[in-house]
Amino acid sequence: MEFRRTLARKKTKNLRARRNSPKSRLRRLSSFKFRIEPVRVLDANLTRYNRRMANQAYLSVICKDFPAEQIPVRFGALLQTVPVSSSTPGFTHLAIRAVDDSESPVLELDLRAAPLDAAGIVEIVAEQLHSDCSYETRCFWDLATIDAASAKAPAQPQALEIICRGEDYENALWRERGHIEVQLGFEHFFTGHAGLLGSQPGVKVAAQSHEEARFLETMAWPENLQRYQEKTRENIRKLLDWVRRIEGTLSVERVWLWSEGEENFEARLEEIVAAR
């Protein structure tokens, strides 16, 4: 009798553990079963290459070795370093693609109702492991965001998209863009608008809209421009601190920062940080 009670307790404990696992939570929150036809999440604001958007900034990482069986370990280690937003923690989306970016995801999950931590993302990735796949996840981090009317710059959640690529994905795209690529958000979070910031501050680009003209008027006041420079430096330092954590966590061959609008994004950041 005592043996049966012990066995029953073990079964109950195992059942509870399975019910609390990331995959079980996803099954309860989704209208589809795990591994069947994905739900497409169409969010134009987070599309990586939407040219109607402002210029984007990126972080790329090439590891010293990246065999398919080590993808969960490498990807998970990087996700652990992400400085996620204090107000909106967790990873809110996961998409897995095969072959190249033109293919629809083989799995796509909207996790906003129950964001996962790094371990939860890795658990799902580990079951879809192939060298010709990419693994995309999203979260938020807090960046100082300037308000054109008041010139205040509170820290607000901004979107991050993190892409991990197997070495056979899209004709070895990793050689150009990295095993892991991060879309950091708008370039101006780190470089400022209209060439205002740097060693020779001042407007170097004409306003392209009424909103930008209003912003430039606000920045004509020296104290506003000084605050803008300080808050932008805070964003840059946060980014550079993250890069150092990545270099200290992963065995990397190369880590670099780049953007769509700057010829040398890293040099531009150094200029802004050094300016007085």
Backbone torsions as a table, in degrees:
resi	resn	phi	psi	omega
1	MET	NA	-46.1	179.8
2	GLU	-62.9	-36.1	177.7
3	PHE	-61.6	-42.2	-179.8
4	ARG	-65.6	-40.6	179.3
5	ARG	-64.1	-40.6	178.9
6	THR	-63.3	-42.6	179.5
7	LEU	-63.9	-39.9	179.9
8	ALA	-65.1	-40.3	179.0
9	ARG	-64.3	-40.0	179.1
10	LYS	-64.4	-41.3	179.1
11	LYS	-63.9	-42.1	179.2
12	THR	-63.3	-42.5	179.3
13	LYS	-62.6	-43.4	179.4
14	ASN	-65.0	-39.2	179.6
15	LEU	-63.5	-43.2	178.4
16	ARG	-62.6	-40.2	179.7
17	ALA	-63.1	-41.6	179.0
18	ARG	-66.3	-38.8	-179.4
19	ARG	-66.0	-27.3	-177.7
20	ASN	-93.7	1.0	-179.9
21	SER	-73.0	156.7	179.8
22	PRO	-55.3	-40.8	-178.1
23	LYS	-66.1	-39.3	179.3
24	SER	-65.3	-39.7	178.0
25	ARG	-63.8	-38.0	178.8
26	LEU	-64.9	-39.5	179.3
27	ARG	-62.0	-40.1	-178.5
28	ARG	-70.9	-31.7	-175.3
29	LEU	-90.7	-14.8	-177.8
30	SER	-101.4	156.3	177.8
31	SER	-91.3	3.5	178.8
32	PHE	-127.8	160.0	178.2
33	LYS	-83.7	150.7	178.8
34	PHE	-57.9	134.5	176.5
35	ARG	84.6	2.0	176.8
36	ILE	-103.0	-168.2	-171.8
37	GLU	-49.8	128.6	-176.2
38	PRO	-75.8	157.4	170.8
39	VAL	-90.2	125.7	178.2
40	ARG	-78.7	131.0	176.7
41	VAL	-109.5	109.0	-176.9
42	LEU	-99.7	106.5	-178.3
43	ASP	-133.3	95.5	-175.0
44	ALA	-60.2	-27.4	-177.3
45	ASN	-69.0	-17.7	-177.8
46	LEU	-112.5	8.3	178.2
47	THR	-67.1	131.5	-170.7
48	ARG	-65.0	-38.2	-169.9
49	TYR	-120.4	36.7	177.1
50	ASN	-75.9	104.9	-172.7
51	ARG	-72.5	-11.8	176.3
52	ARG	-75.3	-14.6	-179.4
53	MET	-83.1	164.5	173.2
54	ALA	-63.1	161.4	179.5
55	ASN	-56.1	143.7	-179.0
56	GLN	-106.6	156.4	175.6
57	ALA	-114.0	150.3	-172.8
58	TYR	-137.7	155.6	171.8
59	LEU	-125.5	129.1	179.7
60	SER	-123.3	143.8	-177.1
61	VAL	-133.0	126.5	170.2
62	ILE	-111.6	124.1	179.3
63	CYS	-87.5	157.9	-179.8
64	LYS	-66.1	-33.2	172.0
65	ASP	-146.0	146.9	-174.0
66	PHE	-148.6	56.2	177.1
67	PRO	-65.9	152.9	-175.2
68	ALA	-56.1	-39.3	-176.4
69	GLU	-68.2	-16.1	179.8
70	GLN	-98.6	0.2	-179.1
71	ILE	-56.4	-47.6	179.2
72	PRO	-59.0	-37.8	-179.1
73	VAL	-67.5	-49.4	-177.9
74	ARG	-65.7	-46.9	-178.7
75	PHE	-64.0	-43.9	180.0
76	GLY	-63.0	-39.6	179.5
77	ALA	-62.7	-40.9	178.5
78	LEU	-67.8	-43.0	-179.2
79	LEU	-60.3	-31.3	178.5
80	GLN	-66.1	-23.2	-178.3
81	THR	-87.4	-11.3	-172.8
82	VAL	-63.6	129.5	177.3
83	PRO	-81.5	73.9	-173.5
84	VAL	-64.6	154.3	-178.1
85	SER	-60.4	139.5	177.9
86	SER	-70.9	-26.5	-178.0
87	SER	-93.4	-23.9	179.8
88	THR	-134.4	69.3	-177.0
89	PRO	-74.9	164.7	174.9
90	GLY	94.6	165.9	-179.5
91	PHE	-100.0	127.4	-166.9
92	THR	-105.4	1.9	-176.4
93	HIS	-160.9	145.7	174.1
94	LEU	-144.0	129.9	175.0
95	ALA	-133.0	138.2	176.9
96	ILE	-121.0	124.5	179.5
97	ARG	-116.9	151.8	175.9
98	ALA	-115.8	143.6	172.4
99	VAL	79.2	-66.6	-179.6
100	ASP	-160.9	176.5	-174.1
101	ASP	-68.7	-17.9	-179.5
102	SER	-74.8	-16.8	-178.4
103	GLU	-81.9	143.1	173.4
104	SER	-67.0	149.8	-179.8
105	PRO	-59.7	143.0	173.1
106	VAL	-80.0	-20.7	174.9
107	LEU	-149.8	131.1	177.2
108	GLU	-142.8	124.6	-174.2
109	LEU	-125.1	128.3	172.5
110	ASP	-92.1	110.5	-173.2
111	LEU	-106.1	15.2	-174.6
112	ARG	-62.3	-30.8	-180.0
113	ALA	-71.2	-26.6	-179.4
114	ALA	-150.8	76.8	-178.0
115	PRO	-56.4	146.6	179.0
116	LEU	-101.1	156.5	171.1
117	ASP	-87.5	-178.2	-177.5
118	ALA	-58.7	-40.7	-179.5
119	ALA	-63.9	-37.7	179.0
120	GLY	-65.9	-40.7	176.9
121	ILE	-63.4	-46.0	-177.5
122	VAL	-63.5	-36.0	179.8
123	GLU	-60.4	-39.0	178.9
124	ILE	-74.0	-44.2	179.7
125	VAL	-57.5	-40.2	-176.3
126	ALA	-61.8	-21.4	-179.8
127	GLU	-92.0	-3.3	178.5
128	GLN	-128.2	53.8	-167.4
129	LEU	-96.3	113.7	177.5
130	HIS	-149.6	147.6	-178.2
131	SER	-72.6	-14.4	179.5
132	ASP	-105.0	26.5	179.0
133	CYS	-115.8	156.0	169.6
134	SER	-119.3	152.6	-175.9
135	TYR	-128.3	116.3	-173.4
136	GLU	-117.1	130.6	176.3
137	THR	-135.3	161.7	-177.9
138	ARG	-132.0	150.8	173.8
139	CYS	-156.7	-167.4	178.3
140	PHE	-130.6	149.5	169.9
141	TRP	-133.3	159.0	-173.7
142	ASP	-93.6	123.9	176.7
143	LEU	-128.8	147.5	174.1
144	ALA	-65.5	128.7	-175.4
145	THR	-125.8	114.3	-173.8
146	ILE	-71.2	138.5	174.2
147	ASP	-100.8	122.3	-173.1
148	ALA	-63.6	-32.1	-176.0
149	ALA	-78.4	-43.8	-173.7
150	SER	-102.4	-14.4	-174.7
151	ALA	66.6	10.5	173.4
152	LYS	-78.8	154.7	-176.3
153	ALA	-137.0	72.1	178.3
154	PRO	-70.9	153.3	174.8
155	ALA	-74.4	126.3	-178.5
156	GLN	-132.7	150.4	178.7
157	PRO	-64.7	131.6	176.5
158	GLN	-127.8	147.4	-173.2
159	ALA	-71.9	139.6	169.9
160	LEU	-120.7	136.4	171.3
161	GLU	-121.7	129.1	-174.4
162	ILE	-120.8	125.5	-175.4
163	ILE	-121.3	127.3	176.9
164	CYS	-113.3	126.5	-175.3
165	ARG	-117.0	132.3	169.0
166	GLY	-68.8	158.7	-172.5
167	GLU	-71.8	-14.9	177.3
168	ASP	-100.6	5.5	-178.9
169	TYR	-78.0	131.4	176.7
170	GLU	45.4	59.6	175.7
171	ASN	52.2	48.5	177.3
172	ALA	58.2	46.9	178.5
173	LEU	-58.8	-23.0	-179.3
174	TRP	-57.3	-29.0	-179.6
175	ARG	-62.7	-32.4	-178.9
176	GLU	-93.2	-39.2	-171.0
177	ARG	-112.9	-7.4	178.8
178	GLY	102.0	153.0	171.2
179	HIS	-61.5	-36.7	177.7
180	ILE	-127.2	130.1	179.0
181	GLU	-126.1	136.2	179.7
182	VAL	-120.4	125.1	169.3
183	GLN	-85.3	113.1	-171.0
184	LEU	-82.4	-17.0	-175.7
185	GLY	118.8	-165.9	-176.9
186	PHE	-64.5	137.4	178.8
187	GLU	-56.2	-36.1	-174.7
188	HIS	-69.6	-12.3	172.4
189	PHE	-62.2	-23.4	-174.9
190	PHE	-116.3	-20.8	-177.1
191	THR	-114.7	-14.1	-176.5
192	GLY	80.1	171.3	-179.8
193	HIS	-92.8	148.0	163.9
194	ALA	55.6	27.7	178.4
195	GLY	67.8	22.5	-176.5
196	LEU	-66.9	-31.6	-169.7
197	LEU	-104.9	157.0	176.9
198	GLY	128.4	-164.9	-176.9
199	SER	-70.9	-23.4	176.9
200	GLN	-127.5	73.7	-174.7
201	PRO	-65.9	155.0	179.8
202	GLY	140.6	159.7	-177.1
203	VAL	-69.1	121.9	178.6
204	LYS	-116.7	-7.0	-179.5
205	VAL	-131.6	133.8	-180.0
206	ALA	-67.9	149.3	178.7
207	ALA	-61.7	137.6	-179.1
208	GLN	-101.4	-4.5	-178.4
209	SER	-157.9	167.8	177.1
210	HIS	-61.5	-40.1	-179.0
211	GLU	-64.2	-41.1	179.9
212	GLU	-69.2	-37.0	176.6
213	ALA	-61.2	-41.6	177.8
214	ARG	-63.6	-39.7	178.8
215	PHE	-63.3	-43.3	-179.8
216	LEU	-65.1	-34.1	175.1
217	GLU	-63.3	-42.0	178.5
218	THR	-63.1	-39.3	-178.0
219	MET	-76.6	-6.0	176.6
220	ALA	-67.9	-20.7	176.2
221	TRP	-80.5	124.1	-175.6
222	PRO	-54.9	-39.6	-178.8
223	GLU	-66.2	-32.7	177.5
224	ASN	-69.6	-43.0	178.9
225	LEU	-64.0	-39.0	178.2
226	GLN	-62.8	-44.0	178.2
227	ARG	-63.0	-40.6	179.1
228	TYR	-61.4	-44.0	178.7
229	GLN	-62.1	-45.1	-178.4
230	GLU	-62.6	-44.9	-178.5
231	LYS	-68.9	-35.4	176.9
232	THR	-67.0	-38.3	175.3
233	ARG	-61.0	-37.7	176.9
234	GLU	-59.6	-42.8	177.6
235	ASN	-62.3	-42.9	-179.3
236	ILE	-63.4	-45.2	-179.9
237	ARG	-62.4	-38.2	178.2
238	LYS	-62.7	-42.0	177.9
239	LEU	-64.7	-46.6	-178.2
240	LEU	-66.6	-34.5	174.8
241	ASP	-62.7	-39.8	178.1
242	TRP	-64.7	-43.8	178.0
243	VAL	-57.2	-42.7	179.4
244	ARG	-64.1	-37.1	177.8
245	ARG	-65.7	-38.9	178.1
246	ILE	-62.3	-46.6	-179.1
247	GLU	-63.6	-30.1	179.0
248	GLY	-83.6	-15.6	-176.5
249	THR	-100.3	-43.6	-177.4
250	LEU	-100.1	153.9	172.3
251	SER	-85.0	95.2	-170.3
252	VAL	-104.7	146.5	172.0
253	GLU	-92.5	-36.8	-179.1
254	ARG	-156.4	139.1	172.3
255	VAL	-131.5	129.3	179.1
256	TRP	-144.8	154.9	178.6
257	LEU	-111.3	140.1	-179.2
258	TRP	-154.1	167.3	-178.6
259	SER	-150.5	169.0	-177.9
260	GLU	-79.8	-23.0	-173.3
261	GLY	-106.5	-18.8	-176.7
262	GLU	-104.7	133.7	177.7
263	GLU	-66.1	-38.3	176.8
264	ASN	-134.9	88.9	-175.1
265	PHE	-62.4	-42.5	-178.4
266	GLU	-63.2	-41.7	178.5
267	ALA	-64.7	-36.6	178.8
268	ARG	-64.7	-40.7	177.7
269	LEU	-63.1	-44.3	179.2
270	GLU	-60.5	-39.3	179.7
271	GLU	-62.8	-43.1	-177.4
272	ILE	-69.2	-40.8	179.8
273	VAL	-65.6	-36.7	-176.0
274	ALA	-81.1	-19.9	-174.8
275	ALA	-65.6	143.7	177.3
276	ARG	-132.2	NA	NA
